[in-house]
């Protein structure tokens, strides 16, 4: 009987080991995994059975987002590494200690106004760090790459909508830093026939996880550079006196600039679709947007309707440095080639997901809810990860 039991146990163990070996779980490195978009992408990957390592230096990311990912991951499927892409020694150490199949690169700086004030910092972060990351991938034989680019690489054009063939003439250091990174990726691809990449040019990202687990929560010191959603939230929650419109004489239907607002859940869905269609020797480029332009005035009106709260709106005739009048995309290429299509096409529905998260988290993520003594204590909490 003991022999039979031993034989049965051995067969079970052998079968289990074979199943584990046969089922290779793709391991995705998500840089900027504590950030707004990176954390949403990491959550989607975990939900779809991938193994995820989130890498972030936490200079702008949120500890609370990492905690959410830890809480929603199957044991052994999620890891967080605190390091900086500018530190080549640390970066190569991360790659030598892990076996990555894919890199999704979200880490970087994304404020147009800040880029006008600190252009060198933007080229270091958004361009130089791409070189570092590709070098680590080269040394450690990782050949699948998805890059977060931006519609800011196109600049200001009279003809709309924007297609992937539209000439790229960025008008600010942010856009130029991302365009240079795109060129570096293409050049590296030419040298490595095994390398496959997708460059996703985002339009303006809004919204939060529809289930309320993740949201957009920039650190206080960066709010002055922030996106329009952040300005609306701050005014609605009483963090500032009003929503400020910068630029009222753009050549648009109501004088304010026009943008294509894509929901963050749709955006990260596009990354998953791109991952499944990577091809060795190819760099695929896709616009990711809804194809619909919305003005700043229309955006604010929709926000007020969703929240049911009146806020003061200040209109400043002068535009912010680096801003352009109008940009929205033609998403037909990504719809046809990746079978991706935006689901959140109603602006009010998208804004409702953001408002719901901020109503539930008026001070941001849970870790910041518990810390009310300022940046020093917040930094201490980040060190505990």
C-alpha positions as CSV (number, residue, x, y, z in Angstrom):
1,X,0.0,0.0,0.0
2,X,2.9,2.4,0.8
3,X,4.4,1.6,-2.6
4,X,1.1,2.4,-4.3
5,X,0.8,5.7,-2.3
6,X,4.4,6.6,-3.2
7,X,3.7,5.9,-6.8
8,X,0.6,8.0,-6.9
9,X,2.3,10.9,-5.1
10,X,5.2,10.7,-7.6
11,X,2.8,10.8,-10.5
12,X,1.0,13.8,-9.0
13,X,4.3,15.7,-8.4
14,X,5.6,14.9,-11.9
15,X,2.3,16.1,-13.5
16,X,2.3,19.3,-11.4
17,X,5.9,20.1,-12.4
18,X,5.2,19.4,-16.1
19,X,2.2,21.7,-15.9
20,X,4.3,24.5,-14.4
21,X,7.1,24.1,-17.0
22,X,4.5,24.0,-19.8
23,X,2.7,27.1,-18.7
24,X,5.3,29.9,-18.9
25,X,3.8,33.0,-17.4
26,X,5.0,36.1,-19.3
27,X,6.9,38.4,-17.0
28,X,6.4,42.1,-17.7
29,X,8.6,44.8,-16.4
30,X,6.4,48.0,-15.9
31,X,8.6,51.1,-15.4
32,X,6.8,53.9,-13.7
33,X,4.6,51.3,-12.1
34,X,3.6,53.5,-9.2
35,X,2.4,56.3,-11.5
36,X,-1.1,57.0,-12.9
37,X,-1.0,55.1,-16.1
38,X,1.7,52.6,-15.2
39,X,-0.3,51.4,-12.1
40,X,-3.4,50.9,-14.2
41,X,-1.5,48.9,-16.8
42,X,0.1,46.7,-14.1
43,X,-3.4,46.0,-12.6
44,X,-4.7,45.0,-16.0
45,X,-1.7,42.7,-16.6
46,X,-2.2,41.0,-13.3
47,X,-5.9,40.5,-14.0
48,X,-5.0,38.9,-17.3
49,X,-2.6,36.4,-15.7
50,X,0.7,38.0,-16.3
51,X,3.6,38.2,-13.8
52,X,4.4,41.9,-13.1
53,X,7.4,43.7,-11.7
54,X,6.8,47.4,-11.2
55,X,9.8,49.6,-11.1
56,X,9.7,53.1,-9.9
57,X,12.0,55.6,-8.1
58,X,8.9,57.0,-6.3
59,X,9.9,60.6,-7.0
60,X,6.4,61.2,-8.5
61,X,4.7,57.9,-8.1
62,X,2.3,56.8,-5.3
63,X,3.1,54.3,-2.6
64,X,-0.6,53.7,-2.3
65,X,-0.9,52.5,-5.9
66,X,1.8,49.9,-5.2
67,X,-0.2,48.7,-2.1
68,X,-3.3,48.4,-4.3
69,X,-1.4,46.2,-6.8
70,X,0.0,44.1,-4.0
71,X,-3.5,43.5,-2.6
72,X,-4.9,42.5,-6.1
73,X,-2.1,40.2,-7.1
74,X,-2.0,36.4,-6.9
75,X,0.9,35.5,-4.5
76,X,4.1,35.3,-6.4
77,X,2.8,37.3,-9.4
78,X,3.8,40.9,-8.4
79,X,7.0,42.5,-7.2
80,X,8.0,46.1,-6.7
81,X,11.5,47.4,-7.1
82,X,12.5,50.9,-6.1
83,X,15.3,52.1,-8.4
84,X,16.1,54.9,-10.8
85,X,16.5,54.3,-14.5
86,X,19.3,56.8,-14.6
87,X,21.4,54.5,-12.3
88,X,22.9,52.1,-14.9
89,X,24.5,49.8,-12.3
90,X,21.2,49.4,-10.4
91,X,19.3,48.9,-13.6
92,X,21.6,46.1,-14.9
93,X,21.4,44.5,-11.5
94,X,17.6,44.4,-11.7
95,X,17.8,42.7,-15.1
96,X,20.4,40.2,-14.0
97,X,18.3,39.1,-11.0
98,X,15.1,38.8,-13.0
99,X,14.0,37.1,-16.3
100,X,11.8,39.6,-18.1
101,X,9.9,38.8,-21.3
102,X,8.5,42.2,-22.0
103,X,9.2,45.8,-20.9
104,X,6.4,48.4,-20.8
105,X,8.0,51.8,-20.4
106,X,5.8,54.3,-18.6
107,X,8.4,56.1,-16.5
108,X,9.1,59.7,-17.4
109,X,8.0,63.3,-16.9
110,X,4.9,64.6,-18.7
111,X,4.2,68.3,-17.8
112,X,4.5,70.7,-20.8
113,X,4.9,73.7,-18.5
114,X,7.6,72.1,-16.5
115,X,9.4,71.1,-19.6
116,X,9.6,74.7,-20.7
117,X,11.2,75.6,-17.4
118,X,13.5,72.5,-17.1
119,X,14.2,71.3,-20.6
120,X,17.5,69.5,-19.8
121,X,15.7,67.5,-17.0
122,X,13.1,66.4,-19.6
123,X,15.8,65.2,-22.1
124,X,17.6,63.4,-19.3
125,X,14.5,61.6,-18.0
126,X,12.5,61.0,-21.2
127,X,15.3,60.5,-23.7
128,X,18.4,59.5,-21.8
129,X,16.6,56.9,-19.7
130,X,15.3,55.2,-22.8
131,X,18.9,54.7,-23.9
132,X,19.7,53.2,-20.5
133,X,16.7,50.9,-20.6
134,X,17.4,49.6,-24.1
135,X,21.0,49.0,-23.2
136,X,19.9,46.8,-20.2
137,X,17.5,45.0,-22.5
138,X,20.3,44.4,-25.1
139,X,22.7,43.1,-22.5
140,X,20.1,40.7,-20.9
141,X,18.5,39.7,-24.2
142,X,15.0,41.1,-23.6
143,X,13.5,41.9,-27.0
144,X,9.9,43.0,-26.5
145,X,9.2,46.7,-25.8
146,X,6.1,48.9,-25.5
147,X,6.8,52.6,-25.3
148,X,4.5,55.3,-23.9
149,X,4.8,58.2,-26.3
150,X,2.5,61.2,-26.8
151,X,0.5,63.3,-29.3
152,X,2.8,66.2,-28.2
153,X,5.3,64.8,-30.7
154,X,3.0,66.1,-33.5
155,X,3.0,69.7,-32.4
156,X,0.4,72.3,-33.7
157,X,-1.2,71.4,-37.0
158,X,-4.1,73.0,-38.9
159,X,-5.3,69.8,-40.5
160,X,-7.2,67.4,-38.3
161,X,-7.5,64.6,-37.4
162,X,-4.0,63.5,-36.6
163,X,-2.9,60.2,-38.2
164,X,0.3,58.3,-37.6
165,X,1.7,59.7,-40.9
166,X,1.2,63.3,-39.7
167,X,4.6,65.1,-39.7
168,X,6.0,65.4,-36.1
169,X,7.0,69.0,-35.3
170,X,6.8,69.2,-31.5
171,X,6.6,72.7,-30.1
172,X,7.9,72.1,-26.5
173,X,10.7,70.2,-24.9
174,X,8.3,67.5,-23.6
175,X,7.2,66.6,-27.1
176,X,10.8,66.8,-28.4
177,X,12.2,64.6,-25.7
178,X,9.6,61.9,-26.5
179,X,10.1,62.2,-30.3
180,X,13.9,61.8,-29.8
181,X,13.2,58.6,-27.8
182,X,11.1,57.3,-30.6
183,X,14.0,57.8,-33.0
184,X,16.3,56.0,-30.7
185,X,13.9,53.0,-30.5
186,X,13.7,52.8,-34.3
187,X,17.5,53.0,-34.6
188,X,18.0,50.2,-32.1
189,X,15.4,48.1,-33.9
190,X,17.4,48.5,-37.1
191,X,20.4,47.0,-35.4
192,X,18.6,44.1,-33.7
193,X,16.3,41.9,-35.9
194,X,14.9,40.1,-32.8
195,X,13.7,43.3,-31.3
196,X,10.0,44.1,-31.5
197,X,8.4,47.3,-30.3
198,X,5.1,49.2,-30.2
199,X,5.1,53.0,-29.8
200,X,1.8,54.3,-28.5
201,X,1.1,58.0,-29.0
202,X,-1.3,58.9,-26.3
203,X,-3.8,61.7,-26.5
204,X,-5.0,63.2,-23.2
205,X,-5.6,60.6,-20.6
206,X,-8.4,60.9,-18.0
207,X,-10.5,58.8,-15.7
208,X,-9.8,56.2,-13.0
209,X,-10.2,52.4,-12.7
210,X,-14.0,51.9,-13.0
211,X,-14.0,49.7,-9.9
212,X,-12.4,52.5,-7.8
213,X,-9.2,50.8,-7.0
214,X,-6.8,53.2,-8.6
215,X,-6.9,56.9,-9.6
216,X,-4.8,59.9,-10.6
217,X,-3.1,61.5,-7.6
218,X,-0.2,63.8,-8.4
219,X,2.0,64.9,-5.5
220,X,1.1,68.4,-4.3
221,X,4.3,70.1,-5.6
222,X,3.4,69.1,-9.2
223,X,-0.2,70.2,-9.3
224,X,0.6,73.6,-10.8
225,X,1.8,71.7,-13.9
226,X,-1.0,69.2,-13.9
227,X,-3.7,68.1,-16.3
228,X,-7.2,69.6,-16.5
229,X,-8.8,66.9,-14.5
230,X,-6.5,67.7,-11.6
231,X,-7.4,71.4,-11.8
232,X,-11.1,70.5,-11.7
233,X,-10.6,68.2,-8.8
234,X,-8.6,70.7,-6.8
235,X,-11.2,73.4,-7.3
236,X,-14.1,71.1,-6.5
237,X,-12.5,69.8,-3.3
238,X,-11.5,73.3,-2.2
239,X,-7.7,72.9,-2.6
240,X,-7.8,76.1,-4.8
241,X,-10.2,78.9,-5.4
242,X,-11.0,78.3,-9.0
243,X,-10.4,76.4,-12.2
244,X,-8.2,78.5,-14.4
245,X,-8.4,78.5,-18.2
246,X,-5.2,79.6,-19.9
247,X,-5.8,80.8,-23.4
248,X,-9.1,82.1,-24.6
249,X,-8.2,83.2,-28.2
250,X,-7.1,80.0,-29.8
251,X,-8.5,79.5,-33.3
252,X,-11.1,77.0,-32.1
253,X,-14.9,77.1,-32.0
254,X,-15.0,78.6,-28.4
255,X,-11.5,80.1,-28.2
256,X,-10.1,77.4,-25.8
257,X,-7.8,74.6,-26.8
258,X,-9.2,71.3,-28.0
259,X,-8.0,67.9,-27.0
260,X,-8.9,64.2,-27.5
261,X,-9.6,62.7,-24.1
262,X,-9.0,58.9,-23.8
263,X,-9.9,57.0,-20.6
264,X,-7.0,55.4,-18.8
265,X,-8.7,51.9,-18.9
266,X,-9.0,52.1,-22.7
267,X,-5.4,53.3,-22.9
268,X,-4.0,50.3,-20.9
269,X,-6.2,48.0,-23.0
270,X,-4.3,49.3,-26.0
271,X,-1.1,48.2,-24.4
272,X,-2.3,44.7,-23.9
273,X,-3.6,44.6,-27.5
274,X,-0.1,45.8,-28.7
275,X,1.7,43.2,-26.6
276,X,-0.2,40.4,-28.3
277,X,0.7,41.7,-31.7
278,X,4.4,42.4,-31.4
279,X,6.5,41.3,-34.4
280,X,10.3,40.7,-34.4
281,X,12.0,43.3,-36.6
282,X,9.1,45.7,-36.5
283,X,8.4,49.0,-34.7
284,X,4.6,49.5,-34.8
285,X,3.2,53.0,-34.2
286,X,-0.3,53.7,-33.1
287,X,-2.3,56.8,-32.0
288,X,-4.5,56.0,-29.0
289,X,-7.5,58.3,-28.6
290,X,-11.2,58.5,-29.2
291,X,-11.1,60.6,-32.4
292,X,-13.2,63.3,-30.9
293,X,-12.0,66.8,-30.0
294,X,-13.3,68.5,-26.8
295,X,-12.6,72.1,-25.8
296,X,-11.5,73.1,-22.3
297,X,-14.8,75.0,-21.8
298,X,-16.7,71.8,-22.8
299,X,-14.6,69.7,-20.5
300,X,-15.3,72.0,-17.5
301,X,-19.0,72.1,-18.3
302,X,-19.1,68.3,-18.3
303,X,-17.2,68.1,-15.1
304,X,-19.6,70.5,-13.3
305,X,-22.5,68.4,-14.6
306,X,-21.0,65.2,-13.3
307,X,-20.1,66.5,-9.9
308,X,-23.2,68.6,-9.4
309,X,-21.0,71.3,-7.8
310,X,-20.5,74.8,-9.0
311,X,-17.0,76.1,-9.1
312,X,-15.5,79.4,-10.0
313,X,-13.9,79.5,-13.5
314,X,-11.2,82.1,-14.2
315,X,-10.4,82.8,-17.8
316,X,-6.9,84.1,-18.7
317,X,-6.5,85.3,-22.3
318,X,-2.8,84.4,-22.4
319,X,-2.0,80.7,-23.1
320,X,0.6,78.7,-21.2
321,X,4.0,78.4,-22.9
322,X,4.2,75.4,-25.1
323,X,0.5,74.9,-25.6
324,X,-1.1,74.4,-29.0
325,X,-4.6,75.0,-30.2
326,X,-6.1,71.7,-31.3
327,X,-5.2,68.0,-31.5
328,X,-7.4,64.9,-31.9
329,X,-6.6,61.7,-33.6
330,X,-7.9,59.4,-36.3
331,X,-7.8,56.0,-34.4
332,X,-8.6,53.9,-37.5
333,X,-5.1,52.3,-37.7
334,X,-5.2,50.8,-34.1
335,X,-8.8,49.8,-34.6
336,X,-8.0,47.9,-37.7
337,X,-4.7,46.4,-36.9
338,X,-5.0,45.7,-33.2
339,X,-8.8,45.4,-33.0
340,X,-8.8,48.0,-30.3
341,X,-11.5,50.6,-29.9
342,X,-12.2,53.0,-27.1
343,X,-15.1,52.0,-24.9
344,X,-15.3,55.2,-22.9
345,X,-16.5,57.5,-25.6
346,X,-18.9,59.6,-23.4
347,X,-16.9,62.3,-21.6
348,X,-19.3,62.5,-18.7
349,X,-19.0,58.7,-18.1
350,X,-15.2,59.0,-18.1
351,X,-15.2,62.0,-15.7
352,X,-17.5,60.1,-13.4
353,X,-14.9,57.4,-12.8
354,X,-12.4,60.1,-11.8
355,X,-14.8,61.9,-9.5
356,X,-16.0,58.7,-7.8
357,X,-12.4,57.8,-6.9
358,X,-11.6,61.2,-5.6
359,X,-14.8,61.3,-3.5
360,X,-13.7,58.1,-1.9
361,X,-10.1,59.2,-1.6
362,X,-10.2,63.0,-1.0
363,X,-6.6,62.9,0.2
364,X,-5.3,60.5,-2.4
365,X,-4.3,56.9,-1.8
366,X,-4.8,55.2,1.6
367,X,-1.1,55.8,2.6
368,X,-1.5,59.5,2.2
369,X,-4.9,59.4,3.9
370,X,-3.0,58.2,7.0
371,X,-0.3,60.8,6.7
372,X,-1.3,64.4,7.3
373,X,2.0,65.9,8.5
374,X,3.4,66.9,5.2
375,X,6.0,65.8,2.6
376,X,8.7,64.7,5.1
377,X,6.5,62.0,6.6
378,X,5.2,61.0,3.2
379,X,8.8,60.4,2.1
380,X,9.5,58.4,5.2
381,X,6.5,56.1,4.3
382,X,7.8,55.7,0.8
383,X,11.1,54.4,2.2
384,X,9.3,51.6,4.0
385,X,8.3,49.8,0.8
